[in-house]
Amino acid sequence: MFSFLPSRAAIAAVLCAGAAHAQAAPAQPDDGAAIVVTASRSGDAIPADLLGASVTLLDAAALEQRQTRIVSDVLRDVPGVAVSRVGGVGGLTALRIRGAEANHVLVLVDGIKASDPFNGEFDFGTLIADEAARIEVLRGQQSALYGSDAIAGVVNYITLSGREAPGVSLRAEGGSFETLSAGARVGGVAGTLDYALTGSYFHTGGTATARGGSRDVGSDNAGASAKLVWAPSPDFKVTGVARYSYTDAELNASDGDATSPSFGYTIDSPGAHYRNEAFYGLVRAEATAFDGHWTSALSFQIADTTRKGYDVPFSFLPRAGQTVGYAYGDKGRRYRGSYESTVRFGNADVQNRFTFAVDAEREEFQNTSPPAIAGNFTGKRHSDTLGFVAQYDVTLFDRLALGGSLRIDDNDLFSDSTTYRVQGSYRFGEGTRIHAAAGSGIKAPGFFELFGFSDGRYTGNPALRPERSEGWEAGVEQSFADRAVTLGATYFSNRFSDEIYTIYVQVGGQYVATPGNRATATRQKGVEAYAQARLGDGWRVDASYTWLDAKQDQDVLPVVAFVPTRFTGQAVRRAKHIASANLSWAPADGPLSATLTVRYNGAQNDLAFVDPSYVPELVRLRSFTLVNFNAEYRLTPAIALFGRAENLLDRRYEEVFSFATPGRAVYGGVKVRL
């Protein structure tokens, strides 16, 4: 234990070498294959069709054509991904990959590990879209590359550099629910300096989120980022990233009064809201030698998050007569330093790449909830982790790609862990490709799971063990018409052990919740299918479908002789069927463009805490289909008008039990590019 303080593939590797911790989005190769950087610690730009793992790229054009304002919305179009939001924009938003939990997904923002160190996961309700960005979603166990959190996959949100998107862009829009949104960006290259500065703002008056309620729940979201790359020579560069995020969102809470007929249901909660502030920073220096055959990089990053919640002091009493004040909060900070060294060797037919990396990380946590109200421990705690990574990849004749990685993590709170990953891809003639991958993952318990306390109804468990996973996947892909059309399907199977779940223990005639490790394993399996078409005259089609069989053991009502009923079935908030389709038309020489989006979410289970014992009732949420349509008209090469309709069919649905969602909405605005 320790402690501390703060051919095509070869050409792409040499020209685009850089780490996944300070990426610029690489250019598309001449043959049209997608390029990703998340799948290797070398940071090399790797063609997606040379990866054994499943990866989805949402490029800048896709985000723009779908008029993406909230990042989590566009992630609903990714195979294997399920998104659930509590109420309206700004509400807690969880993303799950292949049936795993939300805290099993590693989220990188411009290469910075962005999860809240206190809660152990990233709240996508705090991330609004930048004016020029791309997203890579790498599915399957990736802990052998990135350590804890990447047990189910990685989401990498990357803002474009000044070289990739030069110029000035401005956007302003307004619409339903008192919504106002704006964005500004300036980027370019001045001598040896590449720069990109971005700012975004989103305000909504919101809608009622309680069933039958009248209180509209709104939010204000702001974000600003700066990315600078100084390259005084072709063999050396320094990258700096700074990002600030602010969210102030109103909330409707659940009724905690056990004598009320609406106990456990969402009710109008005047004055209740939360604020979340986060700062992310990264500095990275990279040197290349021997004509690009060796790259060495040293980086340091920080993530600093603060969350404060305001509500009545005693949630278990009637709200009437109580004054809203500071009710709960937390702080988290993460320091992470990394060293990566990559050696590339071979010839035109065989290209080899070996990467060695070291990650040193400290996470600090503090519960800032008022101790007089909740009995909280408000001191600081921390955990230290040192990780060692070895990764080897080989590409033969630009058809067969094989790779493997191994990681050892030394954590001062838990026993050491070793994770692995192997993968392979082979391209036949006539556009056929097969791919497969297998690996293991690990997720360390979060601070709240270890040491949390809430109103005497929840107590953390410092004896928790890290969660573990092993899984594999295999798929086939077929392209037609010189890659203009691509169809693919992947089967995956995962097994989780030591999974952390909630146990209900009777204390003084009342049930108290506490986390524990399952003695049994749970399994998830499924099929991901996708279709992509880039047709003539600006037509573009993107479609996906996921079938998921994700088992979960859960204690639910009824309680018989003080023993809850054990439910074994589809995990909560994971629909068995999810699908999406996007049809875009954007001719290069025409002023008009349009996109039609259809998203289907199948019926799913959820838990309703409507009994004073706090043992949940299993409920079923209905399926729903959302249809969005947007269009843009260019008045001049620099000025365009746009409009967007969301939930065009005005569907009424719930993603989380008893939280109502917005109905039909219409927005419009103008944007300028210079």
N, C-alpha and C positions, 0 to 999 in steps of 0.2 A: 504494500500500500504506500501512498505517497501524498504529499500536499504541495501546492504551489499557489502563487498569486499571479494577481494579474499578469506506281499505279494511282487511283483516286484516293484511297484511304491514306496512303503515304503522303501525298501532296497536302491533303486536308490537315493531317497531323502536324506537318512542319509549319504551314502557313497560319494555322489557327490555334497553335499551342497556347494555353493559358489555363487557369484553374477554373473549376466549377464554383469557386468561391469569389470570383469577381468577373463573371463572364460578360462578354459582349456577344450578341447573337450572331453566329456565323452565317456567312452567305450561303445561299442555295447553290449546290454544285450544278455544273452544266447539264448533267443528265436528268435533273429534276428530282433526285432523291432527297428526302428530308435529312437534315443534319441536326444532331443533338450533342450537348456537352455534359449532361448530367450523369451519363452512364459510365464515366471513367474519372478517377481521381487525377488523371493526367490533365484533364481539362481539354483534351484534344477534341476537335470537331469530328464526330463519327457518323457516317451514313447510317440511318435508322435500319436499312435493310441488311446491315452487317451486325445487328445486335440479336442475341438470342432472347433477351428480355423484351417484354411488351412495353412500348412507349408510344405516347400520343403527343403530337406537336400542334398547339394552337398558335399559328403565326400571327403577326401583326395585322395582316389583311383580314383574317377571320375575326379578330376582336373588333376591328373597325367596321366590317360589314354587318356584324350583329349588334353594333352600337352598344358595346359592353360598357356599363358604368359600374356594376358590382361584379367583382372578379368571380365570386362563387357561382353566379348565374351561368357563366359560360362553361364552367367546369362540369355542369350537368350534362354536357355534350360528350364527355369522355367515357369510353367503355370502362365498366368496372367501378365507377364512381357514384356514390350516393350522397346527396346534400340535404341537410335539414336545417331550417332556420326557425328560431323561436320568434314568432310575430313578424314585424316588418323589418325594413332596412335598418341595420345597426344592431338588431337582435343577435344573440349568440348563434353562430352559424358553424355547424360541424360538417366535416367532409370525411367520408369513410371509403376505403378502397378494398374491394373484394371481401366485404363482410367484416373486416376488422373494425376496431374502435377508432374514434377520431384521433386519439392520442397515439395511435400506431402509425401515423403518417408524418414524415419529416417534411417541413415546409421551409424552403429557401427563398429569400427575396434578394435578388442580385447576389446570390451566393452566400448570404448571411443566414445562419440558422435563426429562424424567426419565432419559434414557439415561445409561449409565455413560460419562463422557468418555474413560476409558482404552480400554475395549473397543469403544466406538462403537455399542453397542446396549443395549436394556433387557432384563434377565433377569426374565421374568415369574415365575420361581420365588421371587422375593423379595417378591411382592405378594399379600397375603391381603386378603380382602374386608372392607370396613367395614360397619357395621350399616345404613346408608342411603346408597345411591350409585346412579349411573346411568353408562352407558357409551355413547359415540358412536364409531362406526367409519366414517371417511370414506375411501373407496377411490379409487385413481387418483393420478396425480402431483399433489402439493400443494406442491411446492417454491416455486412462485410466491407462496404465502402464508407459508410457514414456513421456507424455506431447506433446507439439507442435512438429511438423514435422512428427509424426507417424500417420497422418490422413488417410493414405492409406495402410501402412504396414511398416515392418522393414526388412532391410538387415543387417545381422550380419556376418562380415568376421572375422574368428578366426584362428590365427596361433596356431599350435600344440605346446604343452609343450615338455620339454626334456624327460619326462617319456613316453609320447605317441609316440615320434619319436626320439629315441636316435641315436647317431652316427654322422658321418661327411658326408655331401653330397656336391658334386661339379658338376656344369653343365656349358657347353659352347656350343654355337651354332652360326651358321651364315647362310645367304641365300639371297634370292631375295631382291631387293631394298636397297642393302648395309646394310642389317640387321645384327647386332651383339647383342647377348644376353648372359647373364651369371648369375649364381646364386650360392650362397654358404650358407651352414648352418651347425651349430654345436649345438648339444643338448645332454643332459644327466642329470644324478643325481649324485651329490657329497655330500654324507652325508645327511644333512637336506636341501640342496639347489638343486632345480630343475631349470635348465637353458636352454635357447634356444636363439641363436643369428643367425640372418638371414640378408643376403644382396642380392639385385637383381639389374640388370642393363639391360636396353633395348635401343638400338640405331637403328634408321632406317633413310636411306637417303630419304625415302618416294617416293611418286608418285605425278603426277600432280592432283590437286584437283579442278582446274577451268575447266569448259567445253571448250575443244579445247585449253587449256593452255599448257605451256611447263615448268613451274616452279615446280620442285619437292619439296614437303613440307615434311620435315623430323622432327625428334624429338629425344631428349635424355631424358630418364626417369630412375631415380634411387630411390631405397628405402632401408632402413635399419631398423631393429627392434630388440629389446631385451626384453625377457620376463623372469623374475626371480620370483620364488616362494620359500620362506623360511618358512619351517614348523618345528620349534623346538620341537613341541609336536603334538600329534594327534588332539588336540583341539584348536590349534592356528596356523594361517599362515598369512604371509604378502606377497602380490603380487605386483610386480612393472613391469610396461610396459613403454617402450619408443620407439617411432617410428618417423622416418624422411622420408620425401618424397620430391623429386625434379623433376620438369619437365621443360624442355626448348623446346618449340615446335614452329616451323615456322607456319605462317598463310597466307592464301590468303583471302583478304578482299573483301567485296562487293564494286562495283563501286558506289561512292557517288556523282559523277559529273552529275548533272541533265541534262547537255547538251550532255552527251555521249549516244550513242545508246545502250550501255551495262549497263546503269544505273540499279542498283539493282541486277545485276548478279555478281557471283564470278569471279574475274579477278586475273591474276598473280600480286603479290604484293611483289616485291623484298625487302628483309630486314625486312618485318613484322614478328614479333614473340612475344611470351609471355613467362614469367618465373613464375612458381608457386612453392613456398616453404611452407612446412607445418611441424610442430612439434606437436606430440601428446604424452602426458604423463599421467600416472595413478599410484597411490599408494593406496593400499587397505589392511586393516587389518580386519581379521575375527576370531571370537571366537565362539566355540561350547560348549555347556554344556548339562547336564542331558541326557547323552547317545545319543546325536544328536537330542534331542527333541527341543532344542532352539539354534538358531544361530543369532548372532548379528555382523554387519559389518559396518565399517566406511571407506569412500573412498573420494579421491579428484582427479580430472582430469583437464587437460588443453588441449585446441586445439588452436594453433597459426598459422595463415595462412597469407601469403603475396603474392600478385599477381601484376606483372608489365607487361605492354604491350608496345610494341615499334612499331611505325608506323609513317606515315607522319602526320604533325600537323593539316592539314586541309583536312579532308576526303571528303568534299563537293566540292573540287577543283580538277583539273586534277593532277594525281600523278607525272607526269613528271616535273622535276625541283625542287621538294620538297625533303628535307633531312629527312631520317628516324631517329627518336629520341624517347625519353620517351613520350608516348602519354596518358597513363591512368594507373591507379593502385588503389589498395585498401589493407587495412589491417583489419583483424578480429581476435578477441581473445575471447575465452570462458573459464570461470572458472566454475566448477561444483563440488559441494560437496554433498554427499549422505549418509544417514544413513538408514539401513535396518535391520529389526528384524523379524524373522520368528519362529513361534511356531508350532510344529508338535505333533499331539496326535491322539489316536485311538487304534485299535486292528488289527488283521490279516485280518478282513473282511471290516473294515471301517477305512480309513486313512483321517485325516483332516490336513489342512495346512492353517495357517493364517499369512499374511505378512503385516507389516506396514512399509512405507518408507517415507522419507522426502528428497526432492531435492531442493537445493539452487543453483541458476545459475545466473551468470552475463555474458552478451555478450557485447563486445566493438566493435565499428565500426569506421573506418576512410577512407574517400575517399582521395587518394593521387594523383589523376590526376592533372596535371598542371593547376592551376586556370586561368592563363593568356590565355590558349587555350579554355578551356571548361566552364569557369565561375563557377567552382565547389566550394562548401563549403568543406574545408579541415580540419575542426575541428573534434574533437572526440565526439561521442555520445555513449550511452550505454542503456541497458535495464536490469532490474532485475526481476527474477521470483522465486517464492517460491511455491513448489508443495507438496501436501500431498496425499499419495496413501494407500488405504486399499484393500487387495485382499484375497479372501477366495476360497479354492478348497477342494473338497471332492471326494474320490474314493471309490466306494462300490463294494466289491466282485471282484475286478480287472476287472470289466466289464463296470460299469457306472461311468463316471467322469463328475462332474458339477463344475462350477466355476463362479465367478463374481468379478469385480473390480470397484472401484470408485476413481476418482482423482479430487482434487480441486487445481486450479492454481491461484495464486495471482501475477499479472504482473503490474509493475508500469506505463506502457504506455497504457494498455487496461483494460477493466472491468474484474472482476474475471470470471473464467469459470469452469464448472463442466462437466466431461466426464465419461462415464460408459462403461462397457463391460460385457456380460454374454455369456456363452458357455456350451456346453454339448456334450458328446460322449457316444455311447453305442455299445458294441460288442456282437453280437449274436453268436450262435454256427455256425460251418461250415464256418468261416472266413468272415462273413458279419458284417459291421460296418456302423452306421449312425452317422452323426455329424452335428452340427449347432452352429452358433454364431451370435451375434448382438452387436452393439456398436455405440459410437459416437466419433468424432474426432475434433481436432481444430488445426489450423495453423496460427501463428502470422505473420503479414507482415514482410518482410525483410527490411534491412536498405535501399537498393536501391529503393524498392517500396515506402518507406516512404519519403526519403530525396534525392533520386538520381537526377542527372542532366546530360544531354548529349547533347552538341553542340546546345543547344536551341531547340532540337527536342524532348526531353523527360524531363519531370519534375515530380518528386515524389509527393506523396499525403500523408501528415502527418495525415490526417483525416481517413485513412483506418481502417476498422474493421477486426478482425481475420476471416479467412474462417472457415466454419463449415461443418461437414458431419455426416450423420447417415446412417447405412446400416446393412444388414443381409446376411447370407449365409446358405446354407443347402446342404449336400452332402451324397453320399453313396460310400462305398469302399468294394471291394470283393477280398479276397486273396485265393489262391489255393496252393496245394502241400506244405503244412506246411510253408506258407509265401514265397515260392520261386517265386510266381507270384502274383502281385497285380494290380488291375484295380480300377480306381476311377473317379468320376465326381462330380463337385460342381457347383451350381448355386448361383450367387451373385447379389445383387441389392444395389446401393448406391444413396444417394441424397445429393448434395452439395448446400449450401446456403452461401450468402455473398462472393461468389467466386470472386477473384480479376482478373480483365481483363483489357485490354488496351482500353482507350477511345481516340478518335481523335477529338480534339477541334480546330476550325479555329481561328487563331490569325494572324492578318495582312495579310490575304489572303493565309496563309500557315497553314497546319495542324500540331499541336503539340500533341504528345502522352503523356498521363498521365494515371496512374492506377486508377481504381475505383472498388467499390463493386457492383456486379450484384444485381438488384432488384428482379430478378427471380431465381429460382432454376434450376440446371441442374441434369440430372440423368444418371447413368451408370449401365448397367446390362450385364451379360454374363455367359458363361459356361466355366469351366476349366476341362479338362480331362487329365488323365495320365495313363501310364502303366509302370510297372517295372517288370523285370524278372531277377533272379539270377539262372542261369541254370548250369548244370554240365560242367566239363572240362573248367572252367573259362569263360563261355559265360555270358554276361551281356547286357540287353536291357533297355534303358530308353527313353520314348517317352512322348510328351506332345502336347496338342492342346488347343487353346483359341479362343473362339468366343466372340467378344466384341461389344456392342452397346453403344457408349459413345457420348452423345449429347453435342454440344457446340454452343453458340451464339457468332457470330463474325461479326464485321463490315468489309466489303470488297468492292472492286470495283464492278460495277461502282458507281460513286458519282452523284447523281441527285439533283440539287438545293442545293448543299453543304451538302447533307445528304447521307452518305454511305449506301450501300445495306446491310441488315441484313441477314447473313447466319445462318441457323439452321440445323445442320447435324452432321456427324461423326467428332469428334474432330481431330485436326491436329496431325500428327505423331503418330496416333493410328490406326493401321491396324485392320480391322474387323476380319481377320483370321491370326493367327500366329501358327506355328507348328515346332516341332523339333524331331529328332530321333537319338539316339546314339547306335550303335552296337559295343560292345567290346569283344575281345577274349584275355584272359590273363591266360593261364594254369599255375598252380603253379609249375609244374615240367618241363616246357618247356622254351627254351631260347627266343622264338619269341612271341610277342604280337602285336595286331593291333586294331585300332578303326576307324569306319566309322561314320561321322557326317553329317546329312542333316538338314538344317535350312531353313524354308520357311517364308517369310514375305509378306503378302498380300498387295494389292494396298492401298494407304493411301493419305490423303489430306495434303497439306502444304500451307504456306503463302509465296508469292513472293512480296517483296517490290520494284516493278519495275516502280512505278509511283512517280513523284516528290512530290505528296501530302502526301506520306508515308502511305496512306491507302492501305492495301495489296490486291493483287489479289489472289483468291483461285486457286490452281493448284493441279493436280493429279499426284502422283508418282507411277510408275509401280511396280507391284509385282516382287519378285525375289526369287530365290532358290540358296543357297550356299551349296556346297559339299566339305567337308574336309576329308582327309584320313591321318592317321599317323601310324607308326610302330616302334617297338623297338626290338633290338636283344641283348641279354646278352652274351658278350664274355666270361666273368667269373662272379662269384657271385658278384664281386665288380664293374665291368666295363661293360657299355652298350653303344651301338650306337643307335641313333634314327633319324628318318626323318619324315617330315610333309609336306603335300601339302594342301594349303588353296585356296578356290575358284577354285576348280579343273576344273570346266566347264568354267572358265574365263567369268563369267557373268559381264555385265556392268549395274550398277544400281545407284540410289541415295537414301540415307536415309534422306537427307536434301536438299531442293531445290537448284539446280545449283552447288552442291558440288559433284564432281566425287569421286569414290572410287577405291581402288586397284583392279587390275586384278589377274590372277593366280600367285601364289607364292609358292616357294619350299624352305624348310629349312632342315638343318641337323646338328647333333652335337654328343657330347659324354658326358656321366655323370658317376661319380664315387661315390660309397657309401662305407664307411668304418665303 
